[in-house]
Amino acid sequence: MNRKPTGKTALITFLILGLFTTGCKFNSTKIEKKSDDSLAYNLGVVGGFSELINAGVKQLALSAPMTKKEMDEFVTEAEKIAKQYQVQIYREKNLITTDLFSHDLTRNKEVLLLYQGTTLEAYFTLKEDKRKLEKTGKYKSQNKLDIARRFGRMLSYSPRKINQLLAQNSDFRTMADFDIQASNLFLYYKDLKKASDFYANVLGMELVADYTMASIFRMAENSYLILVDAEKGMHSAEEPKTVALALLTDQLDQWYAFLKKQKVPIKYEYKPKEASAHDGFVAIDPEGYLLEFERFNQHPENERFIPVLNQNETITGPNSSTRKTPAGLGFQATITWLYHKDLLNMQDFYQDILGLEMVADQGWAKIYKVTNTGFIGLVDEKRGMHQFTEKKAVNVSFILKDLEGWHNYALKHQPFPLRSDQLETGPENKYKAFTGFDPEAYYLEFDQFFPHKDNELLLKYLTAE
């Protein structure tokens, strides 16, 4: 392997090293088969991790835990391999224990730390910070989680992977552990009938449940919109509409021409640009909510997002005598854009508390996946279409299979403030729900719907495989 390691081949190399370990060469350094295949396998893993570290893909890596005797046989050959990638090793006899891994994993065992640069100093600092917390009796709750997350980030794990490991080895959970069925959005209106007519007959969305005081529409495969009579909901129609709903479609030209013909107010005109990350225009619904019709294009900032979007089919509503929408027009996915003062703090909340995965980073806006068709976008208020407001006429909602499990967890651990400690049961047991708040006062509603004649179509979609 007489070449400089590159990030492009790092993952492939790691897989090859993990699967084919006997007789491998690393820059002409031959690995001889020792007492059994485990030595060759573990040396292959060292080679794979070393290439990842050298390519900048990974900051710190760990060898398999070994007894002192096993490490004595292993360390010399491992050091030769790591050296070929300009990677250093440290023989750690007392690996830091956190809730990322079972504490039994390294008991009476040694591991090799593989790293470059100042990573070892950062690791020692982490161990010392944990020791100080333990000494003062503060190594618990949030401090304990923070130490585990720091170690996870040092190992270059994604926030989602860190959450998964914490859930496996402690009582920590995120909302994502309680089975998200769909994303949902509540908007509030003075004239519910007029608003419902607009979404059904102009935008062509399918009405899947009518509660009289609320209309539930299916926007995309598992993305829903609930229009609420403001006189009966949690918000008034006069509160600031600090939200924008992005309707993702590859039919921008058709939608723009149709909405102009229908004389729907346009706030920002359609002006596509070559090589742009996304194109679109912004319309205004009957009571002032902003609707962003948007297409994401192949672009470096969308490289993780585009493959997710490409899985989705365009969803169109049913034909009816009142529907004005041209046949075939619909939407592939939605983004609920929220506007914040402290974007970094909000990232931590949506990643670490709700357990959502970032799929696009636009710098001043971050997009998180709720479902394959429903996304939440966090926007720096200094750059977005809205500025932060304390009150906002919107509930950001999630439909869950295990609502009671998430509610019980929220009561016990208090990951965010709750509006009420009780689960609310809807009329005729149509649904249950509870509401909390994110760190900048958006209402977060968690819902579960039950068998009822009014829910038949909604449940048909929610339970479809």
PEJORA-V313170 format. One record per backbone hydrogen bond with DSSP energy under -0.5 kcal/mol. NH is the residue of the N-H (numbers start at 1). CO is the residue of the C=O. If there is no record, write none. Layout:
# PEJORA-V313170
nh->(NH;NH)
co->(CO;CO)
This chain:
# PEJORA-V313170
nh->(3;9;10;10;11;13;14;15;16;17;18;19;20;21;23;24;26;27;29;30;31;32;34;39;40;41;42;43;44;45;46;47;48;49;50;51;52;53;54;55;56;57;58;60;61;63;66;71;72;73;74;75;78;79;80;81;82;83;84;84;85;85;86;87;88;90;92;92;93;101;105;107;109;110;111;113;114;114;115;116;119;122;123;124;125;126;127;128;129;130;131;132;133;134;135;136;137;138;139;140;143;144;145;146;147;148;149;150;151;152;153;154;155;156;157;162;163;164;165;166;167;168;169;170;172;175;176;177;178;179;181;181;182;183;184;185;186;187;187;188;189;192;195;196;197;198;199;200;201;202;202;203;205;206;208;208;209;211;211;213;215;216;217;217;218;219;219;220;223;224;225;226;227;227;228;229;230;230;232;233;239;242;243;244;245;246;246;247;247;248;248;249;255;256;257;258;259;260;261;262;263;264;267;267;268;271;271;276;279;281;282;283;284;285;288;290;291;292;292;293;293;294;294;295;297;302;303;306;308;308;309;310;311;312;315;316;317;323;324;325;329;331;332;333;334;335;336;337;337;338;340;343;346;347;348;349;350;351;352;353;353;354;356;357;359;360;361;362;362;364;366;367;368;369;370;370;371;375;376;377;378;378;379;379;380;381;381;383;384;393;394;395;396;397;397;398;399;400;400;401;401;402;403;406;407;408;409;410;411;412;413;414;419;420;424;426;426;429;430;432;433;434;436;437;438;441;443;444;445;445;446;447;448;450;455;456;458;459;460;461;462;463;464)
co->(1;6;6;7;7;9;10;11;12;13;14;15;16;19;31;21;29;25;26;28;24;30;36;36;36;37;38;39;40;41;42;43;44;45;46;47;48;49;50;51;53;52;52;154;114;112;110;67;68;69;70;71;74;75;76;77;78;79;80;81;81;82;83;82;115;113;90;111;91;98;102;104;106;66;92;90;61;112;88;59;116;118;119;120;121;122;123;124;125;126;127;128;129;130;131;132;134;133;133;138;140;140;141;142;143;144;145;146;147;148;149;150;151;153;152;158;159;160;161;162;163;164;165;166;166;353;354;174;175;176;179;399;399;222;397;224;395;185;226;393;228;190;191;192;193;194;195;196;197;197;198;198;199;218;206;216;216;209;214;211;227;209;215;225;206;217;223;223;220;183;217;185;215;225;187;213;189;228;229;229;236;240;241;337;290;244;335;245;292;246;333;294;251;252;253;254;255;256;257;258;260;259;265;282;282;269;280;273;295;293;268;291;265;289;285;243;283;245;290;281;291;247;292;279;277;299;300;302;304;305;305;306;308;309;331;314;204;320;201;201;326;315;248;248;373;246;375;244;335;377;379;341;342;343;344;345;346;347;348;348;349;349;350;369;367;367;301;360;365;362;378;360;376;357;368;374;374;334;368;336;366;376;338;377;364;340;379;380;380;240;392;186;443;184;395;445;182;398;447;178;179;178;401;402;403;404;405;406;407;408;409;410;435;435;433;424;431;426;427;448;424;446;444;417;442;438;394;436;396;443;434;398;432;430;452;453;208;455;456;457;458;459;461)
